[in-house]
Amino acid sequence: MRQICVLVVGLSAALLTAADERLTFADGLFRRGFSDQAAAEYEAFLKAPGEASGDILNDARFNLASCYEKLGKIDAARQLYRDVIAQSDGDRAAASKLRLSMSLLEDGKAVEALPMLETLAVSKGSPALVEAARYRLALCYEQVNRTKDAESLYKFIAGRPGEYAAHARLARAALVAKAGRHEEAEALYREIMTLEADPERKQEVALTAFSNAYRAERYAIAATFAQEAGEKRLAQHQLLLPASWAALRANRPDEARVWLAADKTVNTKPSAPRLILEGAVATAVGDSLGAITAYERLLAEFPGDAQASSAAETMLSLRARAGDPAAFLKAYERVATLIPERALPALMWYRLDAALQTADAAHTRAAAAWLIEHAPAEQAAEASYRLGALEHKEKNYAAAGETWLRTAETWPTMACAGRAAFAAACAFRQAEMKDRAEQALALALASGDNAVVPEALLLRARDALSEQDVAGASAALDEYMTRFPEGKAVAEVAYLRGLIFFNVQDFQAAIQSLGRALAVDGSNEQTPLGHARRIDAAMRQAQAHHSLGQNDEAAALLQPLLGMKDAEALAPTYLRWLAEFRLERAEWTEAEAAARALSSKTTATAADKVLAQTLIGRAAQGRGQPATALAAYEVALKLSPEKTAYDAEAAVGLGELRLIEGAFDKAREAFLIGIDRANMDNAEGRHYRARAYSGLAAACKSLGLSAEALRANMSLIIFFDDKERVSLAFRDAIAILEAEGRTKEAERLRQELPERYGE
């Protein structure tokens, strides 16, 4: 086309020489938009206008100025407009002023344009020109910061008919929005959309309204205008992601997801902003895994993006709440260098929790060390406390105690200080560091923490009891009751006091104190004591009653124990006492049950098992079941290769039963074992050896072993002072001696007998 136009111009130069013809040709090119060719013709005409003058020349200058504007020759165009203004008047001059002022406005020279536009806006020129001038004047007012004048003029123009009314409404709405009067601006946009009949124009207005509302962070309004602008219009202006953000921030996540999906369709290649948005939308709809995936992808594909740090922070926070501490720690290691410093305090807490849950010592120590050094005092103290917990879990009790004690001493006013001091005392006790334990316990008692001090007082009382320090234990328990009379461990205090009284054999006081420990709590009809403590208290109270001869009261206390499914949980010492107590009361079945429980205890010693079988034998004898008793005694004697305190009783019981059934050889064998195993250093041992000698004498007599029978009887006479058994031994020994013709020896025994037992 340009080549054709050049050809035409060439022809015209050859064919048209008259100035008026050149002007006509230039006007024809001008009307058809051939600005560069028209400009050349106008320039040639103005150099040789012929007889043309006045309005014709000014019209040519005006059109040439228009061409220059289109060709970018702004300064030349403005000069021509000034020439026309200077050399003409009326509409021609007014049009030149308008075009000149518009050019100046576009160049930011509103101050130069302002006087001309103010003149034109009140001139008597054509209505179209005046309206155009008024609209540009309003624009000019905006540029020179006369916003009130601009808004007033826009409002005036918008209220009049004409092509500039719609433009003025939009300009006014934009001006109001810029001034921060957002609700008013939104109402203006809504009014424009109501007045606009063209659907596409409505969408354009909605798009403008959306942009303004979004910039003003009025996301609910922005989301509504985005819907009215439509997907196509938003996509054309690359506003689908802002529309999604607006919907998300307006708490409309499903709508945000729709815009996000639309952007994925339009832009198939992912971007960092879109992945950030994808993560936010997934979080809003409760899709934690989707959010984590989006942020992980961002960090993998766009590690240098400005949002990478924020994404790393958010991703780790989501992983921390996802309940997979191991996955959190792995993710932390991957993105540690991206974490913003401001996020470290919170994320270090997550890291510490995750590390403790997974028993990851390295992460625990690293997180705790960071928090101790950088976090506020309260958090630092808690981190130090948790570090102690890790060391304690590793069974490094001394290190745990030191960490906890340091926590209490470094941050004495923090909430965990008392707790840490008490934990240190317990750890030092486990490490057998008595002095450090006492130091930590003193700190716990001085902490003033009412959740810790009661426990510390109880610990002090238990320590004192273990060291036989009755006064120290009593003082700690008294202080507890003085300071915490309604404390949750009141029953425990009564129990410990009961132990003190029991150990010093003040059985009446022990009964009373243990009774208070066992008193039921009205809220749940059960003593606050733990199960093991309840059993121990009941057993000791029963033993105290027994020691005072109050066997019925003791039995009443023990009765509930017999119905418990876990009666086997009783300690061997209690099962021994319980079985013997039942035997004393001729409660054979109950005694045997306790003895069998003792026999089956994994914690029972060999002596306990021997005793258990012996007691089973005694119970069976009491029920008249000699066969069962014989079997039990025989088992007892086979259980332990070493001597026990209960062998003699089992052997004597076995021998006496063998005597009854006439198995004298077996009886003799059993009595010899009894004599060998009996301990002469205590009354019980001497009792069973006396019975063994007595039985041995009877067995040997039946077997015709007179010498051995005499020896057994003489052993009774010499070593014991049992009136009944020794008197019989005298009788049998005298008979044996007389039968053997040893009358003098028999006579000496006859004389000794009344001296010892004259009655």
MARSEMAR-251779 format. One record per residue (C-alpha): x, y, z; residue in three letters. Coordinates in steps of 0.05 Angstrom, whole numbers, padded with zeros to 5 digits, always signed. Layout:
N
XYZala...
This chain:
759
+00000+00000+00000met+00057+00048+00017arg+00089+00034-00050gln+00023+00049-00084ile+00016+00115-00046cys+00086+00136-00065val+00070+00122-00137leu+00007+00164-00131val+00045+00220-00100val+00096+00217-00155gly+00043+00220-00207leu+00009+00279-00172ser+00073+00317-00172ala+00078+00309-00245ala+00006+00321-00262leu-00019+00370-00211leu+00019+00435-00208thr-00034+00482-00184ala-00034+00495-00108ala-00109+00483-00101asp-00102+00416-00134glu-00044+00397-00087arg-00088+00417-00027leu-00146+00376-00052thr-00099+00316-00062phe-00070+00325+00008ala-00140+00328+00039asp-00158+00264+00003gly-00097+00228+00031leu-00111+00257+00100phe-00183+00232+00101arg-00159+00163+00081arg-00107+00160+00137gly-00044+00165+00095phe-00011+00211+00146ser+00060+00210+00120asp+00041+00223+00047gln-00011+00274+00067ala+00040+00310+00109ala+00088+00315+00050ala+00033+00345+00007glu+00011+00394+00061tyr+00084+00416+00070glu+00091+00427-00005ala+00026+00465-00007phe+00045+00511+00051leu+00111+00526+00017lys+00075+00547-00047ala+00003+00564-00029pro-00009+00602-00091gly-00066+00649-00081glu-00093+00612-00021ala-00095+00649+00045ser-00131+00656+00112gly-00176+00599+00131asp-00150+00553+00076ile-00079+00559+00101leu-00100+00548+00173asn-00141+00487+00154asp-00079+00459+00119ala-00036+00475+00180arg-00087+00442+00226phe-00089+00378+00184asn-00013+00377+00178leu-00008+00383+00254ala-00054+00323+00260ser-00009+00284+00213cys+00052+00304+00253tyr+00019+00279+00317glu+00007+00212+00285lys+00078+00210+00259leu+00106+00227+00328gly+00130+00297+00309lys+00099+00327+00371ile+00137+00392+00376asp+00124+00409+00303ala+00050+00393+00312ala+00045+00437+00373arg+00078+00496+00336gln+00028+00490+00279leu-00030+00489+00329tyr-00002+00552+00360arg+00004+00584+00291asp-00069+00569+00276val-00090+00597+00344ile-00051+00660+00330ala-00076+00669+00259gln-00150+00650+00267ser-00209+00653+00312asp-00275+00617+00323gly-00282+00542+00318asp-00216+00534+00281arg-00177+00567+00336ala-00217+00531+00390ala-00204+00463+00357ala-00129+00480+00355ser-00129+00499+00428lys-00164+00434+00445leu-00115+00392+00405arg-00056+00430+00433leu-00080+00423+00505ser-00093+00349+00494met-00022+00341+00469ser+00005+00377+00529leu-00037+00335+00576leu-00010+00271+00545glu+00060+00297+00558asp+00045+00313+00631gly+00045+00388+00619lys-00022+00402+00651ala-00002+00470+00676val+00007+00495+00604glu-00058+00463+00581ala-00100+00487+00639leu-00113+00560+00618pro-00133+00540+00547met-00180+00486+00572leu-00213+00531+00623glu-00225+00582+00567thr-00254+00529+00521leu-00298+00499+00575ala-00338+00564+00582val-00333+00585+00509ser-00392+00592+00461lys-00362+00542+00412gly-00396+00480+00386ser-00428+00437+00441pro-00385+00377+00421ala-00321+00417+00426leu-00341+00448+00493val-00358+00379+00521glu-00292+00352+00497ala-00256+00411+00530ala-00293+00401+00595arg-00273+00328+00598tyr-00200+00345+00585arg-00204+00401+00636leu-00226+00350+00688ala-00167+00307+00668leu-00123+00368+00674cys-00150+00384+00744tyr-00131+00313+00764glu-00059+00324+00740gln-00051+00388+00778val-00081+00356+00841asn-00145+00396+00840arg-00184+00333+00855thr-00247+00367+00882lys-00252+00408+00818asp-00240+00347+00776ala-00292+00305+00812glu-00343+00362+00808ser-00332+00370+00734leu-00335+00295+00721tyr-00401+00294+00758lys-00427+00352+00716phe-00407+00318+00651ile-00436+00251+00672ala-00503+00284+00684gly-00507+00311+00613arg-00521+00275+00547pro-00463+00263+00500gly-00406+00217+00486glu-00365+00239+00546tyr-00418+00222+00599ala-00397+00149+00604ala-00323+00167+00604his-00335+00218+00659ala-00372+00168+00702arg-00313+00119+00697leu-00262+00174+00710ala-00301+00199+00770arg-00306+00128+00798ala-00231+00119+00790ala-00218+00186+00823leu-00262+00168+00882val-00229+00101+00889ala-00160+00134+00887lys-00183+00180+00944ala-00198+00118+00986gly-00273+00126+00984arg-00282+00055+00963his-00355+00043+00980glu-00374+00106+00940glu-00330+00084+00882ala-00361+00015+00882glu-00430+00046+00881ala-00409+00089+00821leu-00383+00028+00783tyr-00448-00008+00799arg-00488+00052+00772glu-00446+00053+00708ile-00459-00021+00697met-00533-00010+00707thr-00535+00045+00656leu-00492+00008+00606glu-00531-00033+00556ala-00472-00066+00521asp-00454-00132+00557pro-00381-00127+00538glu-00377-00056+00563arg-00408-00079+00628lys-00354-00132+00634gln-00300-00080+00622glu-00328-00036+00677val-00333-00096+00723ala-00260-00112+00707leu-00239-00040+00726thr-00281-00044+00789ala-00248-00111+00807phe-00178-00082+00798ser-00193-00023+00843asn-00226-00065+00897ala-00169-00116+00895tyr-00117-00061+00903arg-00157-00034+00961ala-00157-00104+00992glu-00233-00105+00991arg-00232-00177+00972tyr-00306-00195+00980ala-00325-00137+00933ile-00269-00154+00886ala-00291-00227+00883ala-00362-00205+00864thr-00337-00158+00808phe-00292-00215+00783ala-00353-00259+00774gln-00386-00203+00734glu-00324-00190+00692ala-00323-00264+00672gly-00269-00315+00659glu-00254-00292+00588lys-00243-00220+00607arg-00201-00238+00667leu-00158-00285+00625ala-00147-00231+00572gln-00118-00185+00625his-00080-00239+00663gln-00124-00229+00724leu-00147-00301+00738leu-00097-00310+00795leu-00116-00243+00828pro-00189-00264+00822ala-00172-00330+00856ser-00135-00293+00912trp-00194-00246+00921ala-00243-00304+00928ala-00197-00340+00976leu-00188-00278+01020arg-00262-00268+01018ala-00270-00337+01048asn-00297-00367+00984arg-00247-00423+00973pro-00290-00463+00924asp-00295-00402+00879glu-00220-00391+00887ala-00208-00462+00863arg-00250-00449+00801val-00208-00388+00780trp-00145-00427+00796leu-00167-00484+00751ala-00183-00434+00696ala-00113-00404+00700asp-00083-00474+00695lys-00122-00484+00630thr-00099-00418+00601val-00027-00422+00627asn-00005-00494+00625thr+00065-00479+00651lys+00066-00472+00728pro+00092-00409+00761ser+00115-00394+00831ala+00056-00347+00846pro+00007-00400+00822arg+00038-00454+00865leu+00035-00408+00925ile-00038-00396+00910leu-00051-00470+00899glu-00022-00485+00968gly-00065-00431+01000ala-00129-00456+00966val-00115-00528+00985ala-00104-00507+01057thr-00170-00468+01057ala-00210-00528+01032val-00177-00575+01083gly-00132-00610+01033asp-00067-00610+01074ser-00033-00661+01030leu-00050-00619+00968gly-00022-00557+01001ala+00042-00592+01022ile+00050-00619+00951thr+00042-00550+00921ala+00093-00518+00968tyr+00142-00576+00959glu+00137-00567+00883arg+00149-00493+00889leu+00211-00505+00932leu+00236-00557+00883ala+00223-00519+00818glu+00231-00447+00841phe+00280-00449+00900pro+00304-00378+00885gly+00234-00348+00884asp+00219-00291+00931ala+00162-00332+00961gln+00206-00393+00974ala+00219-00375+01047ser+00145-00363+01060ser+00128-00429+01026ala+00180-00466+01067ala+00151-00437+01131glu+00079-00454+01112thr+00096-00524+01087met+00132-00541+01152leu+00074-00514+01193ser+00027-00559+01154leu+00072-00619+01162arg+00077-00605+01237ala+00001-00610+01243arg-00004-00671+01197ala+00015-00718+01253gly+00077-00748+01219asp+00136-00723+01260pro+00187-00763+01220ala+00164-00732+01154ala+00167-00663+01186phe+00239-00673+01206leu+00259-00697+01137lys+00224-00636+01106ala+00258-00591+01156tyr+00326-00617+01134glu+00310-00604+01061arg+00289-00531+01069val+00327-00510+01131ala+00366-00457+01093thr+00303-00425+01066leu+00267-00415+01132ile+00259-00341+01148pro+00289-00319+01214glu+00222-00294+01240arg+00193-00364+01232ala+00247-00400+01270leu+00218-00394+01340pro+00152-00428+01321ala+00185-00479+01275leu+00237-00496+01326met+00181-00515+01374trp+00151-00560+01321tyr+00220-00589+01309arg+00230-00602+01383leu+00162-00635+01390asp+00174-00679+01329ala+00243-00698+01352ala+00218-00718+01421leu+00162-00759+01390gln+00211-00796+01344thr+00265-00801+01397ala+00312-00764+01350asp+00366-00742+01397ala+00405-00700+01347ala+00345-00658+01326his+00322-00652+01398thr+00389-00625+01421arg+00395-00578+01362ala+00325-00550+01370ala+00331-00543+01445ala+00399-00509+01439ala+00371-00458+01389trp+00311-00443+01433leu+00353-00437+01496ile+00398-00387+01462glu+00348-00346+01420his+00278-00355+01447ala+00245-00312+01501pro+00257-00335+01572ala+00193-00375+01580glu+00205-00414+01516gln+00279-00423+01530ala+00263-00451+01599ala+00212-00500+01571glu+00261-00522+01517ala+00314-00535+01570ser+00263-00575+01610tyr+00248-00618+01549arg+00321-00630+01537leu+00325-00658+01607gly+00267-00704+01589ala+00307-00731+01530leu+00368-00745+01573glu+00324-00779+01624his+00292-00822+01571lys+00362-00842+01550glu+00373-00864+01622lys+00427-00812+01630asn+00399-00793+01697tyr+00457-00751+01721ala+00457-00709+01658ala+00381-00701+01661ala+00386-00679+01733gly+00439-00627+01716glu+00398-00600+01657thr+00335-00595+01699trp+00372-00563+01757leu+00404-00513+01710arg+00335-00498+01682thr+00308-00483+01751ala+00368-00440+01771glu+00373-00402+01705thr+00299-00385+01698trp+00273-00386+01770pro+00211-00344+01754thr+00187-00386+01695met+00128-00432+01701ala+00169-00495+01692cys+00222-00477+01744ala+00191-00515+01802gly+00174-00574+01757arg+00246-00576+01732ala+00274-00574+01803ala+00230-00631+01825phe+00247-00672+01763ala+00321-00659+01777ala+00312-00685+01848ala+00280-00749+01822cys+00334-00758+01768ala+00390-00748+01819phe+00358-00800+01864arg+00359-00849+01805gln+00432-00832+01794ala+00445-00842+01868glu+00471-00771+01875met+00443-00757+01944lys+00472-00687+01955asp+00450-00662+01887arg+00381-00692+01897ala+00374-00656+01963glu+00396-00590+01931gln+00345-00597+01875ala+00291-00618+01924leu+00304-00556+01967ala+00297-00513+01904leu+00231-00547+01887ala+00205-00535+01957leu+00225-00461+01952ala+00194-00452+01883ser+00125-00434+01909gly+00094-00477+01854asp+00033-00508+01887asn+00033-00564+01835ala+00104-00583+01854val+00113-00567+01928val+00064-00621+01952pro+00100-00674+01911glu+00167-00649+01936ala+00143-00655+02008leu+00121-00726+01996leu+00187-00743+01964leu+00224-00714+02024arg+00181-00756+02070ala+00194-00820+02029arg+00269-00806+02028asp+00269-00795+02103ala+00231-00860+02114leu+00280-00898+02070ser+00336-00872+02115glu+00297-00889+02179gln+00292-00814+02194asp+00224-00816+02228val+00230-00744+02252ala+00246-00717+02183gly+00190-00756+02150ala+00140-00733+02202ser+00161-00660+02193ala+00151-00664+02118ala+00083-00696+02125leu+00061-00646+02178asp+00082-00588+02132glu+00042-00619+02076tyr-00022-00622+02118met-00010-00551+02143thr-00001-00521+02074arg-00046-00567+02034phe-00101-00593+02079pro-00145-00606+02018glu-00089-00631+01974gly-00098-00689+01928lys-00046-00730+01965ala-00079-00727+02034val-00092-00801+02031ala-00020-00814+02012glu+00002-00771+02072val-00042-00813+02118ala-00012-00876+02088tyr+00059-00853+02100leu+00042-00833+02171arg+00012-00902+02180gly+00078-00933+02157leu+00116-00891+02208ile+00070-00914+02265phe+00073-00986+02241phe+00149-00986+02238asn+00155-00961+02309val+00102-01012+02329gln+00051-00961+02351asp-00003-01006+02322phe-00063-00967+02348gln-00039-00903+02315ala-00021-00942+02252ala-00092-00970+02249ile-00122-00901+02254gln-00076-00868+02203ser-00082-00925+02153leu-00157-00923+02162gly-00157-00850+02141arg-00115-00869+02081ala-00166-00921+02061leu-00226-00876+02072ala-00267-00870+02008val-00271-00805+01969asp-00344-00785+01965gly-00337-00765+01892ser-00320-00835+01867asn-00331-00879+01928glu-00258-00901+01927gln-00196-00879+01964thr-00150-00834+01922pro-00093-00883+01937leu-00067-00924+01879gly-00083-00998+01877his-00015-01021+01905ala-00019-00970+01961arg-00090-00992+01979arg-00068-01065+01985ile-00007-01047+02025asp-00048-01003+02072ala-00100-01056+02083ala-00048-01110+02095met-00010-01068+02145arg-00074-01047+02180gln-00094-01121+02185ala-00025-01138+02213gln-00031-01082+02264ala-00099-01110+02287his-00068-01179+02290his-00010-01153+02332ser-00061-01124+02381leu-00099-01190+02383gly-00157-01161+02342gln-00161-01219+02294asn-00234-01210+02275asp-00220-01138+02255glu-00160-01161+02215ala-00202-01214+02180ala-00255-01163+02163ala-00202-01120+02129leu-00174-01179+02091leu-00241-01205+02066gln-00245-01158+02006pro-00177-01181+01983leu-00200-01252+01973leu-00250-01231+01921gly-00202-01191+01879met-00181-01221+01813lys-00110-01195+01822asp-00099-01225+01891ala-00037-01257+01862glu-00008-01187+01857ala+00005-01187+01932leu+00078-01185+01951ala+00108-01250+01978pro+00116-01220+02047thr+00041-01207+02050tyr+00022-01275+02021leu+00065-01309+02075arg+00032-01270+02130trp-00038-01278+02100leu-00031-01354+02094ala-00005-01362+02166glu-00059-01315+02192phe-00112-01358+02159arg-00081-01421+02187leu-00084-01390+02257glu-00158-01381+02247arg-00167-01451+02219ala-00189-01421+02153glu-00158-01479+02115trp-00184-01464+02045thr-00165-01390+02048glu-00097-01407+02076ala-00083-01457+02021glu-00105-01406+01968ala-00055-01355+01995ala+00000-01407+01999ala-00012-01430+01927arg-00010-01356+01904ala+00057-01350+01940leu+00083-01412+01906ser+00066-01386+01837ser+00097-01317+01847lys+00154-01304+01798thr+00185-01258+01850thr+00182-01310+01905ala+00249-01336+01930thr+00266-01409+01939ala+00251-01402+02014ala+00183-01371+01996asp+00167-01431+01953lys+00188-01480+02008val+00145-01443+02058leu+00086-01442+02009ala+00087-01518+02002gln+00095-01526+02077thr+00035-01481+02089leu-00005-01521+02038ile+00014-01583+02077gly-00010-01552+02142arg-00076-01530+02110ala-00087-01599+02082ala-00074-01630+02150gln-00125-01582+02180gly-00177-01606+02129arg-00160-01679+02143gly-00125-01692+02077gln-00060-01728+02097pro-00043-01750+02026ala-00044-01678+02001thr-00003-01656+02061ala+00049-01712+02050leu+00057-01691+01977ala+00064-01617+01995ala+00118-01632+02048tyr+00157-01676+02001glu+00155-01622+01946val+00179-01570+01998ala+00240-01612+02015leu+00259-01620+01942lys+00252-01546+01922leu+00317-01517+01948ser+00386-01549+01948pro+00406-01499+02003glu+00378-01497+02073lys+00319-01451+02085thr+00284-01428+02148ala+00224-01471+02130tyr+00257-01539+02116asp+00252-01563+02188ala+00177-01551+02192glu+00166-01588+02126ala+00210-01646+02148ala+00176-01652+02217val+00107-01648+02185gly+00127-01703+02136leu+00157-01747+02191gly+00096-01741+02236glu+00050-01762+02179leu+00095-01821+02163arg+00092-01842+02236leu+00017-01841+02234ile+00015-01885+02172glu+00068-01932+02201gly+00123-01917+02151ala+00175-01914+02206phe+00236-01917+02161asp+00211-01857+02121lys+00191-01822+02185ala+00261-01832+02214arg+00292-01804+02150glu+00247-01742+02152ala+00261-01728+02226phe+00336-01732+02213leu+00328-01679+02159ile+00288-01637+02207gly+00342-01642+02260ile+00395-01623+02209asp+00356-01564+02180arg+00329-01534+02245ala+00361-01468+02267asn+00377-01469+02341met+00388-01394+02341asp+00314-01378+02344asn+00254-01403+02382ala+00219-01429+02321glu+00280-01470+02300gly+00287-01499+02370arg+00213-01517+02370his+00218-01557+02306tyr+00283-01591+02327arg+00250-01613+02392ala+00192-01642+02352arg+00241-01676+02306ala+00279-01709+02364tyr+00213-01731+02394ser+00189-01760+02328gly+00257-01792+02315leu+00254-01826+02383ala+00185-01854+02368ala+00206-01879+02298ala+00269-01912+02323cys+00230-01945+02381lys+00182-01975+02330ser+00241-01998+02287leu+00276-02029+02348gly+00334-01981+02343leu+00339-01973+02418ser+00407-01939+02419ala+00385-01887+02369glu+00319-01878+02405ala+00357-01869+02471leu+00402-01817+02438arg+00342-01778+02411ala+00308-01779+02480asn+00372-01757+02515met+00379-01700+02464ser+00310-01676+02484leu+00327-01682+02559ile+00394-01646+02551ile+00378-01590+02501phe+00305-01573+02512phe+00257-01553+02566asp+00190-01572+02536asp+00152-01600+02596lys+00109-01648+02556glu+00160-01674+02507arg+00218-01677+02557val+00175-01714+02608ser+00158-01767+02556leu+00232-01769+02536ala+00250-01784+02609phe+00198-01841+02610arg+00222-01872+02546asp+00296-01865+02563ala+00286-01897+02631ile+00248-01955+02598ala+00303-01966+02547ile+00358-01965+02600leu+00321-02013+02645glu+00309-02060+02587ala+00383-02060+02572glu+00400-02072+02647gly+00429-02003+02657arg+00393-01993+02723thr+00440-01942+02753lys+00432-01895+02693glu+00357-01907+02695ala+00356-01890+02768glu+00394-01825+02758arg+00341-01804+02706leu+00286-01823+02756arg+00317-01776+02807gln+00327-01719+02756glu+00255-01721+02730leu+00221-01696+02794pro+00275-01644+02803glu+00256-01614+02735arg+00182-01628+02734tyr+00163-01643+02807gly+00090-01634+02794glu
